[in-house]
Amino acid sequence: MDEHRRNRLTVTAMITAIILLVAVDLTFILMKPAGTGMDRSVTEPGGGRTSASSAAAAHPAAREVCETLAPKAVKAYTSHGKGRAGLLKLYFTGDAQGLNIPADRIAAQPDVQYAGALNTGDGSSAVCSVHTGLESPWTLTWRWDADAGWLCTGINGPLEGAYTTLGDTAPGNAK
């Protein structure tokens, strides 16, 4: 009888936990004000660029930039494909810190979905972390330009796993 009672209490506790999780989830969904969906310009290639007339209206928050653009910028930066130069122009300023590092010195990153997060930011600048599966994240700095939208002004990789050093071979090319 004692075991039967314990089983009922366990099932009741699990059902209560599930109901609470659903209630919290619904609360967060309902708390989100209407019309706060991300602007297309933030999630599409182009680095959040907008026309000058619509720039102020389509000025995405720093958090959105870190969550959507920053992972794409790191993916472009760490890519070794033919379209890399064009992608870098979409997300980075021409003089962005870190662009002087040759692509062959950037190590291949783990094949995972990159995740970006805001470290600090306001309406005109942001510092983001992007996790690529390495032990530490990449760090990107962004600034808002009324004519060009959000542009990355600097990128720094973690100490281990971001860059190759002289004598290293790219993963998969070991002799």
N, C-alpha and C positions, 0 to 999 in steps of 0.2 A: 504494500500500500504506500509506503514511504517513497519507493522508486517511482511509482505511478504519479504521485503528487509532484515530485521533482521534474519529471518529464513534462507535465502540464505547465509548470512554472517556466521551464526553459522555452517551450513553444510560445507561451504568452509573451515572454520577454523578447523573443525574436520578432514576433508579429508587431509588437509595440515599436521596436527599433526601426522596422521597415516603414511603418506608418509615419514615424517622426522624420525619417529621411525624405520620404515623398513630400511631406508637409514643408520641410525646409526648402527643398528643390522648387516647389511651387511658389513659395514665398519669394525666392530670388527671381523667378521668372516674372512674377507680378510686380515686383519692385522696379524692374527695368522700365523706364519711361518710354512711351511710344516715340518712334522716330530716332532712336539712338543707334540704329543699325549702322555698320561701317560704310563710309562713303566708298564708292567703287574705286575712286582714284587712290585710295590708301592700299587696297588689296591687289591692284593690278600693277604690272610692270610700269615703271615711269616714276617710281619713287615718290608718289603722292603729288606729282606735278599737276598743276591746274592752270587754266588761263588766268591772266591777271584779274579779270573781272569777277571770276568765281572763286578766286583763291581764298578770300576772307570767309565766304560762305561755306567752303569745303575744307576748312582748317581742322583736320583731325587732331584729337588729343594726343599728347606724348605717349600715353599708355597704348593707344591703338597703333602708333608707329612702331613701338617696341615689340608688340605682339604680332604685327603683320609684316611690316617692311623689313625690320632688322633680320629676321631669319632668312628672308629672300636675299638681302644684301650679303650676308655671310655665305650663303649658298653660291651666289655669283662670284664672290671673292675667292672662294676655295675651289671653284670649278677650274678645269683645265681644258675646256672645250674651245672650239673656234669662236663661239659667240661671246666669250668672256669679256672682251673689250667693250662691246656694245652694252652688255649688262652692267658693267661697272659705271658707264656713263649715265645709266638710268638712276642709279642709287647714290653715287658718290660725287662730291665736288671734284673738280680737276686737280686740286692740290690737297686732297684728303690725306691725312697722315696714314701711312701703311700701304698706300698704293705703289710706293717705290720698290716694294719687295717683289722680285720676279715670281711668276706663277710656279716655276719649277722648284722654288724654295718653300712653297706652301704644301704641307703634308696633306695627303688624302685623309678626309674626315670619315668617321664611322658612318655607316649607311643607316641612319636613323632620321626620324622627323625632327627638324630643328625647332626649338621652342624659345621664344623671346619674352623678356620681362623688363619692366621699367625699374631702373635703379633710382633715378631722380629726374625730374623734368618739370617744365611749365609750358606755357603757350608758345615759346620761341626756341626752346632747346630741350634736349633729352639725352640721357645716358642710359644705354640698354645693355643687358646681358643676354647672350644667345648661347644656349646649351646645345652642343652638337654630339653629345655622347662621350666627350672627353671628361677628364676629372674636373676641370675648371672651365668656365664659360669664356666666350669671346666677349669683348667690350667694344661697343660702338658709341660714338658721339654724333648727335644729329642737331641740325638747326633748321628753323623755319625760314623760308624765303618767300616773300609775298608773290613773286613772279614764278618761282620754280617749285614751290612746295617744300616738303621735307627732304633734306639732302644729308647724307652721311659725311661728316667732316673728318672722321678718324676711325680706324679699326685696329684693335690689338688682340692678338691671340693669346691663349694661355701659355704658360712657360713650357709645359710638356704636351707634345702631340700636335701643336699647331704648325710648326715650321720644321723643315729638315735642316740639318747642319752639314757642313762640308764632309764628304765621305759617306753620308747616309744614302741609302737607296730608297726610292719610293716603295711603299708596301706592294708586294706582288712582283717586284723586280729584283728581289734578292738573288744573288748569284750563288 
